């Protein structure tokens, strides 16, 4: 029974470590410069930041370059 309890405890610790490492995304405040000035896109995290910066954002048929800054 003691070995089973140790195994369960170890499994829980490994699971918590895995989840916490996956949840630590690098978040940034993103915006683009539209015709009337800066337009906030809000806080973006993880791959979404990379995707926005690589592809930009399309608004009314125009693609705008997105800028993201760590806050």
N, C-alpha and C positions, 0 to 999 in steps of 0.2 A: 504493500500500500504506500509506503514511503517513496519508493521509486516512481510509482504512478503520479504521486503528488509533485515530485520534483520534475517529472517530464511535463506535466501540465503547466507548472510554473515557468519552466524554460520556454515552452511553446508560446505562452502568453507574452513573455518578455521579448522574444524574437518578433512576434506579430506586432507588438507596440512599436518596436524600433523600426520595422519596415514601414508601417503606416505613417509614423512621424516623419521619416525621411521623404516619403512621397508627398506629404502635405506641405513641405517647406518650399513653396514656389517663390521665385524671385518676382515680386510684384512692382509695378510701375504705374505712374499716372501718365496717360497717353492723350495726345491731342493732334489735330491737324490744322493747317492754316488755310481756312476757307476764304472766299472773296470778301467776307465781312469781318475777318479777324480769326483768332484762335477759336476752335470748337473742341470742347472737352469730350473725350471718349470714356472718361472714368478710369478706374483702377483695373488694370489687366495683369494677369499672372501667367507664368509658365510659358507654354508653347504659343499661347495667344499673342503674347508680346512679340515673339519672333515672327509669327505669321503676319501680324499687322504691319510691322516695320518692313517686311520683305515685299508685301503686295500692296500696301497702302489701303485706302478706303475709297469706294466709289460712291459719289453723291451726284444724283441727277446727270449721270453719264460722264462725269469728270472724276478722274482718279487723283486723289490727294496723297502726298507723302505724309506718313504718320511719324510723330516723334514721341518717344516714351522716356520718362525720367524717373529715377528712383526717388522716393520721398520717404 
